[in-house]
Amino acid sequence: MNALPFDFYRLFNDLAVKSPWTLPVGTQFSSDREAFVSALNVCKQLPGICLNLNKNREILAISDFGAHYLGYEASELVGKSIDVLVAAADLDTYHQKLDLLERKQTAVQDWIGQQVCKDGKPILVKISGSLITYSEALKTLFLICQDIDLYLNPLNLEERLDAKTQIGNRTLLFSDEIQLRDEQLKQDNHKRQNHEVLLSQQAAQLADSQLALINQMSILQSILDSIGDGVIVVDRQGRFLLFNPAARQMMAQGSVYKTIAEWTTDYECYYSNGITRYTCETLPLTRAAQGEEIEREEIYLRHRHSSQELWLSVSARPIRNAQEDIRGGVAVLHNITERKQAEIALQQLFQRERLLGLLTRNLHRSLELQDLLKNIVDEIRQLLNCDRALIYRFQPSGKDALIVEESLNTHASYLPLRDWKVRHLSFTEPPLIEQFCQGRLLACDDIQTANLHKADIELLKAVGVKSLLVVPILQAEKLWGLLVMHQCNQMRQWQPIEVDLMEQLATQINLAIQQAELYYQLAQANAELQTLASIDGLTQIANRRRFDEYLTQEWRRLSREKAPLSLIICDIDYFKAYNDTYGHQAGDACLKQVASTIRSVVKRPADLVARYGGEEFAVILPNTSLDGAVLLAESIRYQVKTLRIKHRSSAINQYITLSLGVASLTPSMKATPSQLIAIADNKLYEAKNLGRDRVVIQSYV
């Protein structure tokens, strides 16, 4: 991009020069300054103590003679206040005289005072002062100081004559010098007149150039006002020089800002990824003002205090003057917000469709309801990029809902507050319940303005909620529960695409929940069948199938642990005769009583009581020694006898009795469970052969 056709920066550079004689813009600079400099040169060469002061009464020039006379070099005094050369007692008088000169109350002012040498020695001098005006903006005070100390206070006549001679000589020299300088001033004045003529000609040329420039600027302004792209110009320090109407509209009154740094206090600016932020130094316009050329760089703007969001394509170039010096930067801003929003929406749609498919597949893989609900809230929170996701499940009893939650670690959990009666919240009461039953959802961009009860708002505020989305989960037109999304870090406007996505997802969630509930029902039925398959229907203790499974299981486990396994097998004495005498119903009742008694004696959860067959029962005792098994067998025999179930057909007792065989082994790879059963069974028959109603154990090894 070409530099601007005019060099407006030179004007600012001239204004930036700081010195005691700086002139305002518009002063006839060359002639006035030339006369001024010439006067300073004259002052330096005068024979007396001559000084030139600026408006601050600082020494602009002092004659070399005067400086040496006072013990200084001229360079030591230039820029110093006149006060360094004036005796303290004379300061007030000195400045009063100078005030009169500046106010033009007198053309020439004479007075006598004391000057102070560098070594501190005072000198009595006669001072003549006048105001020299070069222009209204440039004036100086000119002072001539004559040493009259020797003249007024001579020690003898020779000194007095000598002083008079010296003063006379100085006066003659000064007069000659004045004539010489007067000739020089006349020559300077002639040059000044020539310069004025030249300046008049240049002024006319400048006026013509300015008219041409005004025409060019008018055309440029019309172009800037009519184009749809924004144009912004800054200087090298980042100060705004130009905002065209399109730029002002884009930046929402951006022209009220004076600098780029001030503008960034209200705007956040991001690279095209929408994550990495620009600093003030890395902004395209700042970089252009430092000499870089930028071509179609995409940036994302967000206003800190409003909902304004903007995507721009920025091209920027440095502004150079005729000497190719960089004077600032210009940027052209093209609004691409609609295009970027469409691209982002398309990307989000693709991403969400992909995630929806993935989520749907994952939902149907989860068969446990609690795991399913946990997966749902986890996936949905990530899918919507929200801060918290919840599921309320309304129990059929009407009690408080089951809540499953997934939230960012930076936000407080909702679960500690669920003691609040969830069913008392307005979005779980009519009329919202009726709305939910019809499949309509609730979207609150700002809970403060939502149609919710005060209690709802207080609860939501307690966990930092600013925006809320509630989607019903229906089963056969009945409200199963609610899917709830919370936005906590800032208010969020729920987009139609997000609402549609959640409605689709609610249908999939419903199907997955039905699948999980059917699986649960099936698992329950299988568990019941498993129970029925392992329980004896008459006695309600383990059957022979369960006995065999458990004995094999414990044999393997205790084989690894090298621990003992004991077994008790018992039989009701003369039970066939009991059935023949009392009938089968009485026999069944007897079996139930005996089984219940054995189970009450065997208390450890790991021990198993089973119906081994007919009137036989077995007790598996893991981690039990032979001694422990014998004690338990004797307790079983005693407790059954105390039932006092009459048995008049028994050959040994008038009541039901038991015979028991006890065996114990430490399982190993060399033995089998059937060996343990055989030993216990043999001991049972041995007990019967020995007269019944007794416990017989294997021999100790």
KEKOLMI-319187 format. One record per residue (C-alpha): residue number from 1; residue in three letters; x, z, y negated. Coordinates in steps of 0.02 Angstrom, whole numbers. Layout:
<sites>
     k     r     east       up    north
   NUM   ALA        X        Z        Y
...
</sites>
This chain:
<sites>
     k     r     east       up    north
     1   MET        0        0        0
     2   ASN       69      -47     -171
     3   ALA      109       86     -299
     4   LEU      -13      113     -442
     5   PRO        7      -17     -582
     6   PHE       47      117     -712
     7   ASP      169      262     -717
     8   PHE       62      409     -772
     9   TYR      184      533     -696
    10   ARG      316      506     -834
    11   LEU      201      589     -959
    12   PHE      190      746     -851
    13   ASN      379      746     -825
    14   ASP      405      747    -1016
    15   LEU      281      889    -1037
    16   ALA      373      989     -905
    17   VAL      536      997    -1008
    18   LYS      553     1177    -1070
    19   SER      666     1212    -1222
    20   PRO      648     1296    -1393
    21   TRP      625     1127    -1479
    22   THR      505     1043    -1355
    23   LEU      384      928    -1447
    24   PRO      201      899    -1403
    25   VAL      144      733    -1332
    26   GLY      124      606    -1473
    27   THR      269      665    -1584
    28   GLN      378      526    -1660
    29   PHE      517      584    -1549
    30   SER      665      471    -1575
    31   SER      680      476    -1768
    32   ASP      637      661    -1792
    33   ARG      754      715    -1656
    34   GLU      894      605    -1721
    35   ALA      880      685    -1894
    36   PHE      871      856    -1815
    37   VAL     1027      828    -1708
    38   SER     1120      758    -1858
    39   ALA     1080      915    -1959
    40   LEU     1146     1024    -1819
    41   ASN     1309      926    -1817
    42   VAL     1325      950    -2006
    43   CYS     1298     1136    -1989
    44   LYS     1437     1150    -1860
    45   GLN     1565     1070    -1977
    46   LEU     1524     1165    -2138
    47   PRO     1664     1277    -2208
    48   GLY     1560     1433    -2240
    49   ILE     1460     1545    -2125
    50   CYS     1315     1423    -2096
    51   LEU     1176     1444    -1968
    52   ASN     1025     1348    -1904
    53   LEU      882     1453    -1828
    54   ASN      730     1398    -1728
    55   LYS      555     1471    -1747
    56   ASN      601     1614    -1631
    57   ARG      748     1653    -1748
    58   GLU      874     1607    -1615
    59   ILE     1037     1523    -1665
    60   LEU     1028     1335    -1636
    61   ALA     1197     1301    -1720
    62   ILE     1332     1394    -1817
    63   SER     1479     1323    -1910
    64   ASP     1642     1335    -1816
    65   PHE     1721     1414    -1971
    66   GLY     1584     1546    -1980
    67   ALA     1595     1586    -1794
    68   HIS     1784     1609    -1802
    69   TYR     1769     1710    -1961
    70   LEU     1654     1832    -1871
    71   GLY     1768     1839    -1719
    72   TYR     1665     1725    -1603
    73   GLU     1670     1555    -1524
    74   ALA     1519     1452    -1579
    75   SER     1461     1432    -1398
    76   GLU     1448     1622    -1382
    77   LEU     1315     1631    -1518
    78   VAL     1207     1477    -1482
    79   GLY     1041     1535    -1407
    80   LYS     1066     1717    -1462
    81   SER      951     1806    -1583
    82   ILE     1010     1817    -1765
    83   ASP      993     2006    -1744
    84   VAL     1165     2012    -1658
    85   LEU     1247     1965    -1826
    86   VAL     1141     2079    -1939
    87   ALA     1178     2261    -1974
    88   ALA     1042     2375    -1906
    89   ALA     1000     2444    -2078
    90   ASP      967     2268    -2146
    91   LEU      858     2200    -2003
    92   ASP      689     2234    -2087
    93   THR      744     2156    -2252
    94   TYR      821     2008    -2160
    95   HIS      661     1965    -2067
    96   GLN      550     1993    -2219
    97   LYS      651     1860    -2312
    98   LEU      639     1741    -2165
    99   ASP      450     1769    -2156
   100   LEU      435     1716    -2339
   101   LEU      531     1556    -2301
   102   GLU      422     1513    -2150
   103   ARG      262     1541    -2248
   104   LYS      333     1425    -2383
   105   GLN      307     1557    -2517
   106   THR      477     1509    -2586
   107   ALA      586     1356    -2563
   108   VAL      751     1453    -2570
   109   GLN      777     1638    -2540
   110   ASP      935     1732    -2592
   111   TRP      981     1909    -2547
   112   ILE     1132     2018    -2510
   113   GLY     1156     2099    -2341
   114   GLN     1282     2150    -2211
   115   GLN     1340     2040    -2068
   116   VAL     1424     2118    -1916
   117   CYS     1582     2045    -1839
   118   LYS     1612     2041    -1651
   119   ASP     1726     2194    -1667
   120   GLY     1586     2289    -1756
   121   LYS     1662     2276    -1931
   122   PRO     1527     2251    -2066
   123   ILE     1548     2114    -2199
   124   LEU     1450     2110    -2361
   125   VAL     1379     1936    -2385
   126   LYS     1267     1840    -2503
   127   ILE     1135     1744    -2404
   128   SER     1046     1587    -2460
   129   GLY      907     1523    -2347
   130   SER      787     1375    -2343
   131   LEU      658     1299    -2225
   132   ILE      702     1122    -2165
   133   THR      551     1021    -2104
   134   TYR      583      868    -1995
   135   SER      401      853    -1945
   136   GLU      252      968    -1929
   137   ALA      308     1010    -1755
   138   LEU      495     1027    -1790
   139   LYS      559     1151    -1921
   140   THR      718     1255    -1935
   141   LEU      787     1391    -2049
   142   PHE      954     1350    -2131
   143   LEU     1062     1498    -2193
   144   ILE     1226     1500    -2292
   145   CYS     1317     1667    -2296
   146   GLN     1461     1697    -2422
   147   ASP     1580     1842    -2393
   148   ILE     1580     1938    -2560
   149   ASP     1657     2098    -2493
   150   LEU     1832     2057    -2560
   151   TYR     1760     1999    -2724
   152   LEU     1652     2152    -2759
   153   ASN     1774     2282    -2694
   154   PRO     1955     2222    -2732
   155   LEU     2093     2347    -2704
   156   ASN     2194     2275    -2848
   157   LEU     2192     2131    -2967
   158   GLU     2292     2019    -2852
   159   GLU     2166     2042    -2715
   160   ARG     2026     2008    -2838
   161   LEU     2107     1849    -2902
   162   ASP     2149     1799    -2725
   163   ALA     1968     1827    -2674
   164   LYS     1906     1726    -2822
   165   THR     2028     1587    -2781
   166   GLN     1974     1585    -2600
   167   ILE     1791     1581    -2646
   168   GLY     1824     1441    -2769
   169   ASN     1920     1341    -2642
   170   ARG     1782     1365    -2517
   171   THR     1653     1311    -2642
   172   LEU     1750     1152    -2684
   173   LEU     1771     1112    -2501
   174   PHE     1589     1146    -2470
   175   SER     1539     1033    -2616
   176   ASP     1644      889    -2549
   177   GLU     1572      914    -2376
   178   ILE     1396      915    -2445
   179   GLN     1425      748    -2532
   180   LEU     1496      675    -2373
   181   ARG     1349      736    -2270
   182   ASP     1228      674    -2400
   183   GLU     1296      498    -2378
   184   GLN     1277      516    -2190
   185   LEU     1097      575    -2211
   186   LYS     1059      422    -2319
   187   GLN     1128      310    -2182
   188   ASP     1029      406    -2052
   189   ASN      871      387    -2156
   190   HIS      898      198    -2164
   191   LYS      916      194    -1975
   192   ARG      760      299    -1960
   193   GLN      661      173    -2062
   194   ASN      723       33    -1949
   195   HIS      671      135    -1798
   196   GLU      498      162    -1871
   197   VAL      475      -26    -1889
   198   LEU      532      -50    -1710
   199   LEU      415       88    -1652
   200   SER      270        7    -1743
   201   GLN      302     -154    -1650
   202   GLN      316      -61    -1485
   203   ALA      155       34    -1525
   204   ALA       64     -131    -1549
   205   GLN      130     -195    -1384
   206   LEU       81      -31    -1302
   207   ALA      -95      -45    -1372
   208   ASP     -112     -218    -1296
   209   SER      -48     -152    -1130
   210   GLN     -168       -7    -1137
   211   LEU     -315     -123    -1166
   212   ALA     -263     -226    -1015
   213   LEU     -241      -67     -915
   214   ILE     -413       -4     -967
   215   ASN     -488     -167     -904
   216   GLN     -395     -150     -740
   217   MET     -447       32     -723
   218   SER     -628      -14     -757
   219   ILE     -623     -144     -618
   220   LEU     -536      -20     -502
   221   GLN     -664      116     -542
   222   SER     -808       -3     -503
   223   ILE     -729      -43     -336
   224   LEU     -700      141     -294
   225   ASP     -879      186     -342
   226   SER     -957       49     -237
   227   ILE     -860       58      -72
   228   GLY     -928      164       71
   229   ASP     -760      237      120
   230   GLY     -693      391       34
   231   VAL     -535      380      -73
   232   ILE     -433      533     -122
   233   VAL     -274      537     -228
   234   VAL     -154      684     -241
   235   ASP       13      712     -326
   236   ARG      170      770     -234
   237   GLN      121      953     -255
   238   GLY      -46      923     -166
   239   ARG     -152      931     -324
   240   PHE     -309      823     -318
   241   LEU     -310      683     -448
   242   LEU     -456      576     -387
   243   PHE     -612      590     -278
   244   ASN     -722      435     -271
   245   PRO     -911      462     -244
   246   ALA     -902      428      -57
   247   ALA     -764      558      -37
   248   ARG     -863      686     -137
   249   GLN    -1013      658      -25
   250   MET     -910      675      134
   251   MET     -823      833       75
   252   ALA     -980      921       13
   253   GLN     -924      946     -167
   254   GLY     -742      931     -116
   255   SER     -698      887     -295
   256   VAL     -721     1069     -347
   257   TYR     -556     1108     -261
   258   LYS     -395     1089     -360
   259   THR     -270     1077     -217
   260   ILE     -263     1035      -32
   261   ALA     -215     1215        7
   262   GLU     -371     1278      -84
   263   TRP     -479     1152       10
   264   THR     -417     1214      180
   265   THR     -483     1389      144
   266   ASP     -660     1319      171
   267   TYR     -624     1182      298
   268   GLU     -549     1187      472
   269   CYS     -464     1024      517
   270   TYR     -424      976      698
   271   TYR     -331      836      786
   272   SER     -434      713      888
   273   ASN     -432      827     1040
   274   GLY     -542      948      941
   275   ILE     -429     1095      990
   276   THR     -263     1085      897
   277   ARG     -280     1128      713
   278   TYR     -190     1045      568
   279   THR      -89     1151      449
   280   CYS      -90     1112      263
   281   GLU       80     1028      284
   282   THR       28      917      431
   283   LEU     -130      844      352
   284   PRO     -119      654      332
   285   LEU     -138      662      142
   286   THR        2      791      125
   287   ARG      117      689      235
   288   ALA       78      531      135
   289   ALA      125      621      -27
   290   GLN      294      655       53
   291   GLY      325      472       97
   292   GLU      244      447      269
   293   GLU      125      304      307
   294   ILE      -25      347      418
   295   GLU     -136      218      503
   296   ARG     -312      263      567
   297   GLU     -278      441      620
   298   GLU     -438      524      687
   299   ILE     -473      701      626
   300   TYR     -616      824      652
   301   LEU     -677      931      505
   302   ARG     -785     1086      514
   303   HIS     -844     1188      365
   304   ARG     -812     1373      390
   305   HIS     -971     1433      306
   306   SER    -1099     1301      357
   307   SER    -1145     1189      503
   308   GLN    -1062     1035      427
   309   GLU     -956      938      553
   310   LEU     -869      774      517
   311   TRP     -760      649      609
   312   LEU     -649      539      500
   313   SER     -527      397      527
   314   VAL     -391      421      397
   315   SER     -264      295      331
   316   ALA     -143      358      199
   317   ARG        3      290       98
   318   PRO      125      361      -29
   319   ILE      106      312     -214
   320   ARG      268      247     -293
   321   ASN      315      203     -472
   322   ALA      413       51     -529
   323   GLN      575      136     -479
   324   GLU      505      167     -302
   325   ASP      500      355     -333
   326   ILE      359      442     -238
   327   ARG      230      512     -359
   328   GLY       91      562     -239
   329   GLY      -20      499      -99
   330   VAL     -183      406      -76
   331   ALA     -297      418       78
   332   VAL     -443      310      133
   333   LEU     -574      404      237
   334   HIS     -690      310      355
   335   ASN     -835      411      425
   336   ILE     -841      391      615
   337   THR     -952      542      651
   338   GLU    -1095      445      732
   339   ARG     -975      348      844
   340   LYS     -881      505      898
   341   GLN    -1042      601      929
   342   ALA    -1103      459     1039
   343   GLU     -937      456     1133
   344   ILE     -939      645     1155
   345   ALA    -1121      643     1211
   346   LEU    -1080      507     1338
   347   GLN     -930      604     1402
   348   GLN    -1033      763     1413
   349   LEU    -1172      671     1503
   350   PHE    -1049      599     1629
   351   GLN     -963      767     1650
   352   ARG    -1126      862     1669
   353   GLU    -1198      736     1791
   354   ARG    -1041      754     1894
   355   LEU    -1048      943     1884
   356   LEU    -1234      941     1921
   357   GLY    -1202      843     2080
   358   LEU    -1059      959     2126
   359   LEU    -1163     1112     2086
   360   THR    -1310     1046     2187
   361   ARG    -1198     1019     2339
   362   ASN    -1123     1192     2319
   363   LEU    -1294     1272     2301
   364   HIS    -1351     1205     2469
   365   ARG    -1193     1268     2552
   366   SER    -1232     1449     2506
   367   LEU    -1353     1528     2629
   368   GLU    -1340     1710     2576
   369   LEU    -1458     1735     2429
   370   GLN    -1345     1856     2333
   371   ASP    -1195     1740     2353
   372   LEU    -1304     1594     2301
   373   LEU    -1364     1678     2142
   374   LYS    -1187     1731     2098
   375   ASN    -1126     1552     2121
   376   ILE    -1269     1486     2014
   377   VAL    -1230     1594     1861
   378   ASP    -1044     1560     1879
   379   GLU    -1065     1371     1888
   380   ILE    -1195     1364     1750
   381   ARG    -1091     1467     1628
   382   GLN     -948     1343     1651
   383   LEU    -1064     1193     1648
   384   LEU    -1142     1239     1480
   385   ASN     -985     1323     1413
   386   CYS    -1089     1474     1363
   387   ASP    -1031     1655     1352
   388   ARG    -1149     1733     1479
   389   ALA    -1271     1674     1615
   390   LEU    -1401     1785     1700
   391   ILE    -1537     1771     1831
   392   TYR    -1691     1883     1829
   393   ARG    -1782     1888     1994
   394   PHE    -1954     1967     1988
   395   GLN    -1989     2072     2142
   396   PRO    -2157     2046     2228
   397   SER    -2193     2232     2200
   398   GLY    -2186     2204     2012
   399   LYS    -2039     2322     1991
   400   ASP    -1891     2287     1879
   401   ALA    -1805     2121     1908
   402   LEU    -1645     2095     2005
   403   ILE    -1510     2040     1882
   404   VAL    -1357     1936     1927
   405   GLU    -1231     1906     1787
   406   GLU    -1076     1804     1749
   407   SER     -992     1822     1579
   408   LEU     -826     1800     1489
   409   ASN     -713     1953     1493
   410   THR     -715     1955     1302
   411   HIS     -901     1997     1299
   412   ALA     -988     2157     1351
   413   SER    -1084     2157     1514
   414   TYR    -1273     2154     1510
   415   LEU    -1289     2250     1675
   416   PRO    -1263     2428     1605
   417   LEU    -1418     2399     1497
   418   ARG    -1532     2342     1637
   419   ASP    -1611     2515     1647
   420   TRP    -1715     2451     1503
   421   LYS    -1878     2395     1580
   422   VAL    -1847     2210     1595
   423   ARG    -2033     2181     1627
   424   HIS    -2067     2261     1458
   425   LEU    -1970     2128     1362
   426   SER    -2077     2000     1274
   427   PHE    -2005     1851     1368
   428   THR    -2063     1932     1532
   429   GLU    -2239     1967     1466
   430   PRO    -2388     1860     1417
   431   PRO    -2399     1742     1327
   432   LEU    -2221     1687     1370
   433   ILE    -2250     1716     1556
   434   GLU    -2394     1592     1548
   435   GLN    -2278     1470     1459
   436   PHE    -2146     1493     1594
   437   CYS    -2275     1471     1733
   438   GLN    -2314     1301     1656
   439   GLY    -2130     1255     1671
   440   ARG    -2091     1267     1484
   441   LEU    -1930     1349     1431
   442   LEU    -1879     1455     1280
   443   ALA    -1735     1398     1167
   444   CYS    -1682     1513     1024
   445   ASP    -1542     1447      913
   446   ASP    -1547     1610      815
   447   ILE    -1624     1765      894
   448   GLN    -1651     1840      721
   449   THR    -1780     1707      681
   450   ALA    -1851     1688      858
   451   ASN    -2027     1742      904
   452   LEU    -1968     1895     1001
   453   HIS    -2013     2078      994
   454   LYS    -1901     2193      895
   455   ALA    -1850     2281     1058
   456   ASP    -1790     2114     1128
   457   ILE    -1685     2078      974
   458   GLU    -1606     2251      977
   459   LEU    -1562     2234     1162
   460   LEU    -1489     2061     1138
   461   LYS    -1391     2115      984
   462   ALA    -1321     2262     1084
   463   VAL    -1230     2138     1197
   464   GLY    -1181     2020     1055
   465   VAL    -1310     1882     1087
   466   LYS    -1335     1758      944
   467   SER    -1422     1614     1035
   468   LEU    -1531     1615     1191
   469   LEU    -1594     1488     1319
   470   VAL    -1722     1541     1452
   471   VAL    -1771     1422     1594
   472   PRO    -1908     1469     1720
   473   ILE    -1878     1457     1908
   474   LEU    -2043     1413     1992
   475   GLN    -2096     1417     2174
   476   ALA    -2264     1337     2213
   477   GLU    -2318     1359     2030
   478   LYS    -2274     1544     2038
   479   LEU    -2137     1619     1931
   480   TRP    -1995     1668     2048
   481   GLY    -1877     1717     1906
   482   LEU    -1785     1664     1748
   483   LEU    -1619     1579     1718
   484   VAL    -1548     1645     1552
   485   MET    -1399     1583     1450
   486   HIS    -1321     1684     1307
   487   GLN    -1209     1620     1167
   488   CYS    -1115     1765     1086
   489   ASN     -966     1702      986
   490   GLN    -1074     1601      865
   491   MET    -1249     1532      843
   492   ARG    -1282     1378      950
   493   GLN    -1406     1238      931
   494   TRP    -1462     1195     1107
   495   GLN    -1456     1006     1127
   496   PRO    -1598      907     1212
   497   ILE    -1474      845     1342
   498   GLU    -1432     1026     1386
   499   VAL    -1616     1073     1399
   500   ASP    -1652      923     1512
   501   LEU    -1502      967     1619
   502   MET    -1562     1146     1642
   503   GLU    -1736     1088     1689
   504   GLN    -1662      974     1822
   505   LEU    -1550     1113     1881
   506   ALA    -1696     1236     1892
   507   THR    -1777     1121     2021
   508   GLN    -1618     1117     2124
   509   ILE    -1599     1305     2109
   510   ASN    -1776     1328     2171
   511   LEU    -1740     1221     2325
   512   ALA    -1577     1314     2358
   513   ILE    -1664     1482     2341
   514   GLN    -1800     1428     2462
   515   GLN    -1665     1372     2582
   516   ALA    -1575     1539     2565
   517   GLU    -1735     1637     2590
   518   LEU    -1779     1534     2744
   519   TYR    -1605     1565     2809
   520   TYR    -1629     1751     2778
   521   GLN    -1794     1749     2871
   522   LEU    -1713     1653     3013
   523   ALA    -1569     1776     3017
   524   GLN    -1693     1920     3023
   525   ALA    -1787     1837     3166
   526   ASN    -1625     1805     3259
   527   ALA    -1574     1986     3233
   528   GLU    -1740     2043     3302
   529   LEU    -1721     1927     3450
   530   GLN    -1544     1990     3474
   531   THR    -1610     2168     3471
   532   LEU    -1747     2125     3595
   533   ALA    -1620     2041     3707
   534   SER    -1508     2195     3710
   535   ILE    -1639     2336     3716
   536   ASP    -1733     2396     3870
   537   GLY    -1916     2373     3835
   538   LEU    -1973     2532     3923
   539   THR    -1844     2661     3871
   540   GLN    -1787     2581     3704
   541   ILE    -1605     2608     3748
   542   ALA    -1475     2473     3785
   543   ASN    -1512     2363     3935
   544   ARG    -1393     2308     4072
   545   ARG    -1343     2152     3975
   546   ARG    -1291     2254     3823
   547   PHE    -1203     2377     3940
   548   ASP    -1095     2238     4014
   549   GLU    -1054     2163     3841
   550   TYR    -1006     2329     3763
   551   LEU     -902     2386     3912
   552   THR     -801     2223     3907
   553   GLN     -781     2236     3717
   554   GLU     -718     2416     3722
   555   TRP     -607     2381     3871
   556   ARG     -514     2247     3772
   557   ARG     -501     2353     3615
   558   LEU     -438     2509     3705
   559   SER     -318     2402     3807
   560   ARG     -231     2360     3642
   561   GLU     -238     2541     3582
   562   LYS     -186     2618     3750
   563   ALA     -330     2742     3737
   564   PRO     -443     2809     3877
   565   LEU     -617     2743     3920
   566   SER     -738     2853     4019
   567   LEU     -900     2808     4107
   568   ILE    -1046     2913     4170
   569   ILE    -1173     2840     4293
   570   CYS    -1322     2949     4337
   571   ASP    -1476     2933     4446
   572   ILE    -1642     3028     4452
   573   ASP    -1651     3121     4617
   574   TYR    -1792     3066     4735
   575   PHE    -1870     2954     4602
   576   LYS    -1955     2838     4730
   577   ALA    -2044     2989     4801
   578   TYR    -2093     3038     4622
   579   ASN    -2173     2868     4595
   580   ASP    -2264     2877     4761
   581   THR    -2329     3050     4719
   582   TYR    -2375     3034     4535
   583   GLY    -2394     2847     4513
   584   HIS    -2299     2715     4415
   585   GLN    -2366     2766     4243
   586   ALA    -2300     2942     4270
   587   GLY    -2138     2865     4332
   588   ASP    -2121     2763     4173
   589   ALA    -2155     2917     4067
   590   CYS    -2022     3011     4164
   591   LEU    -1895     2872     4134
   592   LYS    -1932     2876     3946
   593   GLN    -1909     3065     3936
   594   VAL    -1745     3062     4033
   595   ALA    -1677     2916     3927
   596   SER    -1725     3004     3765
   597   THR    -1641     3165     3824
   598   ILE    -1479     3078     3872
   599   ARG    -1476     2989     3703
   600   SER    -1500     3154     3611
   601   VAL    -1352     3231     3702
   602   VAL    -1237     3083     3668
   603   LYS    -1211     3096     3479
   604   ARG    -1060     2987     3434
   605   PRO    -1103     2815     3361
   606   ALA     -970     2732     3468
   607   ASP    -1045     2798     3631
   608   LEU    -1176     2690     3716
   609   VAL    -1323     2750     3824
   610   ALA    -1396     2611     3934
   611   ARG    -1522     2589     4073
   612   TYR    -1411     2531     4214
   613   GLY    -1553     2485     4332
   614   GLY    -1715     2561     4402
   615   GLU    -1694     2749     4386
   616   GLU    -1507     2737     4349
   617   PHE    -1429     2767     4177
   618   ALA    -1251     2743     4113
   619   VAL    -1152     2813     3966
   620   ILE     -997     2722     3898
   621   LEU     -877     2842     3811
   622   PRO     -733     2755     3715
   623   ASN     -581     2861     3670
   624   THR     -641     3000     3786
   625   SER     -536     3087     3918
   626   LEU     -599     3135     4091
   627   ASP     -619     3317     4038
   628   GLY     -727     3268     3891
   629   ALA     -833     3154     3999
   630   VAL     -861     3295     4127
   631   LEU     -920     3415     3992
   632   LEU    -1042     3284     3925
   633   ALA    -1106     3246     4102
   634   GLU    -1140     3430     4137
   635   SER    -1233     3443     3970
   636   ILE    -1341     3292     4016
   637   ARG    -1382     3365     4188
   638   TYR    -1429     3533     4111
   639   GLN    -1537     3459     3971
   640   VAL    -1635     3349     4093
   641   LYS    -1668     3497     4206
   642   THR    -1734     3598     4058
   643   LEU    -1868     3464     4033
   644   ARG    -1953     3545     4184
   645   ILE    -2038     3386     4238
   646   LYS    -2129     3437     4397
   647   HIS    -2075     3349     4558
   648   ARG    -2159     3425     4709
   649   SER    -2093     3287     4822
   650   SER    -1909     3333     4785
   651   ALA    -1815     3405     4932
   652   ILE    -1699     3509     4820
   653   ASN    -1799     3570     4669
   654   GLN    -1977     3577     4603
   655   TYR    -1920     3488     4444
   656   ILE    -1836     3322     4406
   657   THR    -1644     3330     4425
   658   LEU    -1497     3211     4402
   659   SER    -1346     3165     4506
   660   LEU    -1196     3102     4403
   661   GLY    -1033     3013     4441
   662   VAL     -891     3018     4313
   663   ALA     -738     2904     4300
   664   SER     -602     2878     4169
   665   LEU     -464     2747     4151
   666   THR     -344     2685     4018
   667   PRO     -383     2499     4009
   668   SER     -241     2378     4042
   669   MET     -209     2199     4095
   670   LYS     -185     2260     4275
   671   ALA     -361     2335     4288
   672   THR     -539     2274     4252
   673   PRO     -702     2354     4192
   674   SER     -777     2327     4365
   675   GLN     -648     2447     4436
   676   LEU     -708     2583     4317
   677   ILE     -890     2549     4367
   678   ALA     -846     2554     4552
   679   ILE     -760     2724     4535
   680   ALA     -906     2800     4439
   681   ASP    -1033     2724     4560
   682   ASN     -939     2793     4711
   683   LYS     -937     2966     4631
   684   LEU    -1126     2953     4602
   685   TYR    -1159     2919     4786
   686   GLU    -1038     3056     4832
   687   ALA    -1142     3175     4724
   688   LYS    -1299     3121     4816
   689   ASN    -1216     3145     4986
   690   LEU    -1159     3319     4933
   691   GLY    -1339     3373     4900
   692   ARG    -1386     3296     4730
   693   ASP    -1411     3387     4562
   694   ARG    -1226     3389     4527
   695   VAL    -1079     3304     4439
   696   VAL     -940     3227     4542
   697   ILE     -782     3162     4458
   698   GLN     -638     3055     4512
   699   SER     -480     3141     4566
   700   TYR     -353     3170     4426
   701   VAL     -209     3050     4432
</sites>
